[in-house]
Amino acid sequence: MEHVVIIGNGISGVTAARHIRKLSDKKITIVSAETDYFFSRTALMYVYMGHMKFEHTQPYESWFWKKNNIDLKRGFVTEINSANKELEFKDGEKLSYDKLIIATGSKPNKFGWPGQDLDGVMGMYHKQDLEKLEKYAPNNKACKRAVIVGGGLIGIELAEMLHSRNIPVTFLVREKSFWNGVLPSEESEMINKEILDNHIDLRLGTNLKEIKSDENGQVKSIIIAETNEEIECNVVGLTAGVSPNVDFLKSSEIEIDRGVKVNRFLETNIKDIYAIGDCAEQHLAIGQRRVIEAVWYTGRMMGETVAQTICGNKMAYKPGHWFNSAKFIDIEYQTYGWVWAQPKENEARFYWEHEDGKKCIHINYDKNTHRFIGINNFGIRMRHEFFDKILNEKRSIEYVLEHLSDANFDPEFYKLHEPAIIAKFNKENNTNIQLKKKSWKRIFSKA
């Protein structure tokens, strides 16, 4: 019986295992050094915030794996011997495979800061990070202040977590405005304000110089690079992005750059070895996408795709149109298609913001053809299915606005903003766009 071994029990690896089992009776072993069972990584923050227990983050009961004949092995892989098709573990044990899937995910970036390995310094990606946070920041008595380094999605999640326990937070962001390498200036400024409104000490254009230790090897303060200011703290969160977790492959024959290099079929340069999820790096970008995408849904899609190939139905990875979602404290965010931080030469923008400063949409479109390219939604939920269809059909911005209420996914009692959005577009562009009749009926039926 063919033995498929999967290194990593995140969304990519587990999805691959589930779909291989649906398609075949192959022997499957999932290897993980992090936890015994798969859990939802994005839910870790809600455990710390008291909304759920860790066991609630596990989508499957412990009996699921045995029932589906999927073996789980706890261990840290140190070497892959591809010639013998064998894994070697830290404790010296070995495991043979016929086909191997590398799904080892990401690890937090470290940039050689002095003190970056002290007690009380952590990322916010693994279960072990959650355990460290509970140890060093259980409350605002044990942790007088925390410093977060890095202004991405993980950084703002960690800030919200600590804020929920009334722990003062200083947030060091290298950029001049929060996440402005991804967000246009209007949305970036909205999030700056949301952070400050929650009494978080946001320091823009600020870099970490070093982390200082007390006599016990624990964090006592940080030094800011630009001013040499010292800030006393008990916890430092390193959230300056993530990188593929592939260090253990450096002595192998598997081709790596930043991640494990794969083709469109998620195959590596070694026969019968595949890589999926955050650790996989495409040789060539797919459309406008990055060659490495540390995103939950793309990891799931890669798991589904590689399962088909391993079970005899060779399938190329096709992620479709870009989309993503997140939450910036109390402001929900969705993006469909492409809205760059700066528009390209052929692109035009339309921006609407609610007077409360917590809701907006930003639409990107071709200035010549008016073809819809993408949208950012902040504080307004919109349907993925709607925009996926619109992008497939290459519709115009006028069409999108006419049907905008069909995209709205907010609960029934939420106030709808389509008339105000369209009125602003009409005024700015000297047009007379109207919501379609069925859309107006939907609005008034909810009023």
FENZIGI-V892872 format. One record per residue. N is the residue number from 0. SS is DSSP state (~ for helix, > for strand, _ for the rest). PSI is psi in degrees with one decimal (999 if undefined). BURIAL is 1 if it has 16 or more other ideal C-beta (glycine too) atoms within 10 Angstrom, else 0. Layout:
[[N & SS & PSI & BURIAL] [N & SS & PSI & BURIAL]]
This chain:
[[0 & _ & 131.2 & 0] [1 & _ & 135.1 & 0] [2 & > & 117.0 & 1] [3 & > & 121.7 & 1] [4 & > & 134.2 & 1] [5 & > & 120.5 & 1] [6 & > & 109.5 & 1] [7 & _ & 127.2 & 1] [8 & _ & 34.7 & 1] [9 & _ & -166.1 & 1] [10 & ~ & -36.9 & 1] [11 & ~ & -52.9 & 1] [12 & ~ & -42.6 & 1] [13 & ~ & -38.4 & 1] [14 & ~ & -42.7 & 1] [15 & ~ & -45.8 & 1] [16 & ~ & -45.7 & 1] [17 & ~ & -42.9 & 1] [18 & ~ & -32.1 & 1] [19 & ~ & -40.1 & 1] [20 & ~ & -38.8 & 1] [21 & ~ & -32.4 & 0] [22 & ~ & -11.4 & 0] [23 & _ & 174.9 & 1] [24 & _ & 24.5 & 0] [25 & _ & 152.6 & 1] [26 & > & 130.6 & 1] [27 & > & 130.8 & 1] [28 & > & 126.7 & 1] [29 & > & 127.5 & 1] [30 & > & 133.9 & 1] [31 & > & 138.2 & 1] [32 & _ & -7.2 & 1] [33 & _ & -54.1 & 1] [34 & _ & 163.1 & 1] [35 & _ & -39.1 & 0] [36 & _ & 151.6 & 1] [37 & _ & 138.8 & 1] [38 & _ & 162.5 & 1] [39 & _ & 110.4 & 1] [40 & ~ & -36.5 & 1] [41 & ~ & -14.1 & 0] [42 & ~ & -4.9 & 0] [43 & ~ & -38.4 & 1] [44 & ~ & -33.7 & 1] [45 & ~ & -21.4 & 1] [46 & ~ & -49.3 & 1] [47 & ~ & -34.6 & 1] [48 & _ & -2.4 & 0] [49 & _ & 10.4 & 0] [50 & _ & -18.6 & 0] [51 & _ & 166.8 & 0] [52 & _ & 161.8 & 0] [53 & ~ & -38.9 & 0] [54 & ~ & -22.7 & 0] [55 & ~ & -14.2 & 0] [56 & ~ & -5.1 & 1] [57 & _ & 111.5 & 1] [58 & _ & -21.7 & 0] [59 & _ & 141.5 & 0] [60 & _ & 158.0 & 0] [61 & _ & -25.1 & 0] [62 & ~ & -13.4 & 0] [63 & ~ & -40.6 & 0] [64 & ~ & -44.4 & 1] [65 & ~ & -42.1 & 0] [66 & ~ & -36.3 & 0] [67 & _ & 10.9 & 0] [68 & _ & 45.9 & 0] [69 & > & 116.3 & 1] [70 & > & 139.2 & 0] [71 & > & 131.3 & 1] [72 & > & 127.0 & 1] [73 & > & 120.1 & 0] [74 & _ & 159.1 & 1] [75 & _ & 116.3 & 0] [76 & > & 127.1 & 1] [77 & > & -21.5 & 0] [78 & > & 144.4 & 0] [79 & > & 117.5 & 1] [80 & > & 94.8 & 0] [81 & _ & -26.3 & 1] [82 & _ & -39.7 & 0] [83 & _ & -1.0 & 0] [84 & _ & 61.5 & 1] [85 & > & 138.9 & 0] [86 & > & 143.7 & 1] [87 & > & 135.0 & 1] [88 & > & 165.1 & 1] [89 & _ & -32.9 & 0] [90 & _ & 6.8 & 0] [91 & _ & -12.1 & 0] [92 & _ & 154.1 & 0] [93 & > & 153.7 & 0] [94 & > & 126.9 & 1] [95 & > & 153.4 & 0] [96 & _ & 159.5 & 1] [97 & _ & -40.9 & 0] [98 & > & 142.6 & 1] [99 & > & 133.2 & 1] [100 & > & 121.2 & 1] [101 & > & 117.5 & 1] [102 & _ & 53.8 & 1] [103 & _ & 1.2 & 1] [104 & _ & -149.4 & 1] [105 & > & 166.9 & 1] [106 & > & 151.0 & 1] [107 & > & 142.8 & 1] [108 & _ & 140.4 & 0] [109 & _ & 140.4 & 0] [110 & _ & 29.8 & 0] [111 & _ & 23.3 & 0] [112 & _ & 135.4 & 1] [113 & > & 129.9 & 0] [114 & _ & 5.4 & 1] [115 & _ & -12.5 & 1] [116 & _ & 14.9 & 0] [117 & _ & 160.0 & 1] [118 & > & 135.0 & 1] [119 & _ & -3.1 & 1] [120 & > & 132.8 & 1] [121 & > & 163.1 & 1] [122 & _ & -161.9 & 1] [123 & _ & 67.7 & 1] [124 & _ & -37.4 & 1] [125 & _ & 163.9 & 1] [126 & ~ & -35.0 & 0] [127 & ~ & -30.1 & 0] [128 & ~ & -39.8 & 1] [129 & ~ & -41.7 & 1] [130 & ~ & -40.1 & 0] [131 & ~ & -39.6 & 1] [132 & ~ & -40.6 & 1] [133 & ~ & -32.8 & 0] [134 & ~ & -46.9 & 0] [135 & ~ & -16.1 & 1] [136 & _ & 56.5 & 1] [137 & _ & -26.7 & 0] [138 & _ & 179.5 & 0] [139 & _ & 4.0 & 0] [140 & _ & -44.0 & 0] [141 & _ & -31.2 & 0] [142 & _ & 103.8 & 1] [143 & _ & -30.0 & 0] [144 & _ & 146.7 & 1] [145 & > & 147.2 & 1] [146 & > & 130.8 & 1] [147 & > & 132.8 & 1] [148 & > & 109.4 & 1] [149 & _ & 129.3 & 1] [150 & _ & 43.6 & 1] [151 & _ & -161.7 & 1] [152 & ~ & -40.2 & 1] [153 & ~ & -37.6 & 1] [154 & ~ & -45.0 & 1] [155 & ~ & -30.2 & 1] [156 & ~ & -44.7 & 1] [157 & ~ & -38.8 & 1] [158 & ~ & -43.5 & 1] [159 & ~ & -39.9 & 1] [160 & ~ & -51.9 & 1] [161 & ~ & -39.2 & 1] [162 & ~ & -32.9 & 1] [163 & ~ & -21.7 & 0] [164 & _ & 19.0 & 1] [165 & _ & 32.1 & 0] [166 & _ & 122.1 & 1] [167 & _ & 139.7 & 1] [168 & > & 131.8 & 1] [169 & > & 129.2 & 1] [170 & > & 108.3 & 1] [171 & > & 117.5 & 1] [172 & > & 120.8 & 1] [173 & _ & -36.5 & 1] [174 & _ & 164.2 & 0] [175 & _ & -15.6 & 0] [176 & _ & 151.2 & 1] [177 & _ & 125.2 & 1] [178 & _ & 34.7 & 1] [179 & _ & -1.7 & 1] [180 & _ & -16.8 & 0] [181 & _ & -45.6 & 1] [182 & _ & 143.2 & 1] [183 & _ & 162.5 & 1] [184 & ~ & -35.5 & 0] [185 & ~ & -47.7 & 0] [186 & ~ & -38.8 & 1] [187 & ~ & -43.0 & 1] [188 & ~ & -35.4 & 1] [189 & ~ & -40.5 & 1] [190 & ~ & -35.9 & 1] [191 & ~ & -48.0 & 1] [192 & ~ & -40.3 & 0] [193 & ~ & -39.6 & 1] [194 & ~ & -47.8 & 1] [195 & ~ & -36.7 & 0] [196 & ~ & -23.5 & 0] [197 & _ & 18.0 & 1] [198 & _ & 33.4 & 0] [199 & _ & 132.7 & 1] [200 & > & 88.9 & 1] [201 & > & 122.5 & 1] [202 & > & 99.1 & 1] [203 & > & 151.9 & 1] [204 & _ & 36.5 & 0] [205 & _ & 134.5 & 1] [206 & _ & 150.6 & 0] [207 & > & 134.2 & 1] [208 & > & -50.3 & 1] [209 & > & 161.8 & 0] [210 & > & 125.8 & 1] [211 & > & 150.4 & 1] [212 & > & 149.3 & 1] [213 & _ & -173.4 & 0] [214 & _ & -12.3 & 0] [215 & _ & 9.1 & 0] [216 & _ & 20.9 & 0] [217 & > & 154.2 & 0] [218 & > & 134.6 & 1] [219 & > & -23.0 & 1] [220 & > & 170.3 & 1] [221 & > & 158.8 & 1] [222 & > & 130.7 & 1] [223 & > & 133.9 & 1] [224 & _ & -43.7 & 0] [225 & _ & -32.2 & 0] [226 & _ & -9.3 & 0] [227 & _ & 15.8 & 0] [228 & _ & 137.8 & 0] [229 & > & 129.3 & 0] [230 & > & 117.8 & 1] [231 & > & 137.5 & 0] [232 & _ & 162.2 & 1] [233 & _ & -17.0 & 1] [234 & > & 139.5 & 1] [235 & > & 121.7 & 1] [236 & > & 118.6 & 1] [237 & > & 105.3 & 1] [238 & _ & 34.3 & 1] [239 & _ & 57.1 & 1] [240 & _ & 176.0 & 1] [241 & > & 164.1 & 1] [242 & > & 157.1 & 1] [243 & > & 138.7 & 1] [244 & _ & 80.8 & 1] [245 & _ & 12.3 & 1] [246 & ~ & -33.3 & 0] [247 & ~ & -7.9 & 1] [248 & ~ & -2.1 & 1] [249 & _ & -27.6 & 0] [250 & _ & 1.7 & 0] [251 & _ & 175.6 & 1] [252 & _ & 0.2 & 0] [253 & _ & 130.3 & 1] [254 & _ & 125.3 & 0] [255 & > & 150.4 & 1] [256 & _ & -107.1 & 0] [257 & _ & -37.7 & 0] [258 & _ & -169.2 & 1] [259 & > & 120.6 & 1] [260 & > & 128.7 & 1] [261 & > & 157.1 & 1] [262 & _ & -171.2 & 0] [263 & _ & -19.2 & 0] [264 & _ & 9.0 & 0] [265 & _ & 24.8 & 1] [266 & > & 139.9 & 1] [267 & _ & -174.2 & 1] [268 & _ & -8.0 & 0] [269 & _ & 128.8 & 1] [270 & _ & 138.1 & 0] [271 & _ & 14.4 & 1] [272 & > & 128.8 & 1] [273 & > & 161.0 & 1] [274 & > & 139.3 & 1] [275 & _ & 161.2 & 1] [276 & ~ & -153.4 & 1] [277 & ~ & -26.8 & 1] [278 & ~ & -7.3 & 1] [279 & > & 138.5 & 1] [280 & > & 116.6 & 1] [281 & > & 140.5 & 1] [282 & _ & -42.3 & 0] [283 & _ & 138.5 & 0] [284 & _ & 146.8 & 0] [285 & _ & 105.5 & 1] [286 & _ & -129.9 & 0] [287 & _ & -0.1 & 0] [288 & _ & 157.6 & 1] [289 & _ & 157.3 & 0] [290 & _ & -21.7 & 1] [291 & _ & 128.2 & 1] [292 & _ & 108.1 & 1] [293 & _ & 69.6 & 1] [294 & _ & 139.7 & 1] [295 & ~ & -49.1 & 1] [296 & ~ & -30.5 & 0] [297 & ~ & -33.9 & 1] [298 & ~ & -42.5 & 1] [299 & ~ & -43.8 & 1] [300 & ~ & -38.9 & 1] [301 & ~ & -38.8 & 1] [302 & ~ & -43.0 & 1] [303 & ~ & -40.7 & 1] [304 & ~ & -49.0 & 1] [305 & ~ & -29.5 & 1] [306 & ~ & -41.7 & 1] [307 & ~ & -46.0 & 1] [308 & ~ & -45.8 & 1] [309 & ~ & -28.0 & 1] [310 & _ & 19.0 & 1] [311 & _ & -3.3 & 0] [312 & _ & 81.1 & 0] [313 & _ & 125.5 & 0] [314 & _ & 133.4 & 1] [315 & _ & 149.1 & 0] [316 & _ & 120.9 & 1] [317 & _ & 93.7 & 0] [318 & _ & -12.3 & 1] [319 & _ & -157.1 & 0] [320 & _ & 143.3 & 1] [321 & _ & 137.2 & 1] [322 & > & 159.2 & 1] [323 & > & 163.2 & 0] [324 & > & 155.1 & 0] [325 & > & -177.0 & 1] [326 & > & 125.8 & 0] [327 & > & 85.8 & 1] [328 & _ & -97.1 & 0] [329 & _ & 5.0 & 0] [330 & > & 117.1 & 1] [331 & > & 146.5 & 1] [332 & > & 135.7 & 1] [333 & > & 146.4 & 1] [334 & > & 137.8 & 1] [335 & > & 130.9 & 1] [336 & > & -149.9 & 1] [337 & _ & 121.6 & 1] [338 & _ & 95.7 & 1] [339 & _ & 164.7 & 1] [340 & _ & -38.0 & 0] [341 & _ & 133.1 & 0] [342 & _ & 149.0 & 0] [343 & _ & 172.5 & 0] [344 & _ & -35.1 & 0] [345 & _ & 6.7 & 0] [346 & > & 148.2 & 1] [347 & > & 159.8 & 0] [348 & > & 148.3 & 1] [349 & > & 127.9 & 1] [350 & > & 131.7 & 1] [351 & > & 135.8 & 1] [352 & > & 137.3 & 1] [353 & _ & 153.6 & 1] [354 & _ & -21.1 & 0] [355 & _ & -8.1 & 0] [356 & _ & 12.4 & 0] [357 & _ & 6.4 & 1] [358 & _ & 138.2 & 1] [359 & > & 162.0 & 1] [360 & > & 149.7 & 1] [361 & > & 113.5 & 1] [362 & > & 134.5 & 1] [363 & > & 132.4 & 1] [364 & > & 161.2 & 1] [365 & > & 124.3 & 1] [366 & _ & -22.0 & 0] [367 & _ & -48.9 & 0] [368 & _ & -15.9 & 0] [369 & _ & 14.4 & 0] [370 & > & 131.7 & 0] [371 & > & 130.8 & 1] [372 & > & -37.1 & 1] [373 & > & 168.8 & 1] [374 & > & 140.5 & 1] [375 & > & 133.3 & 1] [376 & > & 128.0 & 1] [377 & > & 120.8 & 1] [378 & _ & 2.0 & 1] [379 & _ & 122.6 & 1] [380 & _ & 133.0 & 0] [381 & > & 153.9 & 1] [382 & _ & 129.8 & 0] [383 & ~ & -42.4 & 0] [384 & ~ & -38.1 & 0] [385 & ~ & -50.4 & 1] [386 & ~ & -30.1 & 1] [387 & ~ & -42.0 & 0] [388 & ~ & -43.6 & 0] [389 & ~ & -42.6 & 1] [390 & ~ & -39.6 & 1] [391 & ~ & -39.0 & 0] [392 & ~ & -3.3 & 0] [393 & _ & 49.6 & 0] [394 & _ & 165.7 & 1] [395 & > & 165.1 & 1] [396 & ~ & -35.2 & 1] [397 & ~ & -41.7 & 1] [398 & ~ & -43.2 & 1] [399 & ~ & -46.4 & 1] [400 & ~ & -40.2 & 1] [401 & ~ & -33.0 & 1] [402 & _ & 17.8 & 1] [403 & ~ & -34.2 & 1] [404 & ~ & -23.2 & 1] [405 & ~ & -22.6 & 1] [406 & ~ & -22.1 & 1] [407 & > & 131.7 & 1] [408 & _ & 12.8 & 0] [409 & _ & 152.4 & 0] [410 & _ & 161.3 & 0] [411 & _ & -34.8 & 0] [412 & _ & -0.7 & 0] [413 & _ & 144.4 & 0] [414 & _ & 137.7 & 0] [415 & _ & 148.0 & 1] [416 & _ & 8.5 & 1] [417 & ~ & -44.3 & 1] [418 & ~ & -41.8 & 0] [419 & ~ & -38.7 & 0] [420 & ~ & -47.9 & 1] [421 & ~ & -37.2 & 1] [422 & ~ & -40.5 & 0] [423 & ~ & -42.2 & 0] [424 & ~ & -44.2 & 1] [425 & ~ & -41.9 & 0] [426 & ~ & -42.2 & 0] [427 & ~ & -27.4 & 0] [428 & ~ & 5.0 & 0] [429 & _ & 47.4 & 0] [430 & _ & 177.3 & 0] [431 & _ & 52.2 & 0] [432 & _ & 137.5 & 1] [433 & _ & 145.3 & 0] [434 & _ & 141.2 & 1] [435 & _ & 154.4 & 0] [436 & ~ & -44.2 & 0] [437 & ~ & -28.7 & 0] [438 & ~ & -42.3 & 1] [439 & ~ & -40.5 & 0] [440 & ~ & -39.3 & 0] [441 & ~ & -40.7 & 1] [442 & ~ & -49.2 & 0] [443 & ~ & -28.7 & 0] [444 & ~ & -20.8 & 0] [445 & ~ & -9.8 & 0] [446 & _ & 999 & 0]]
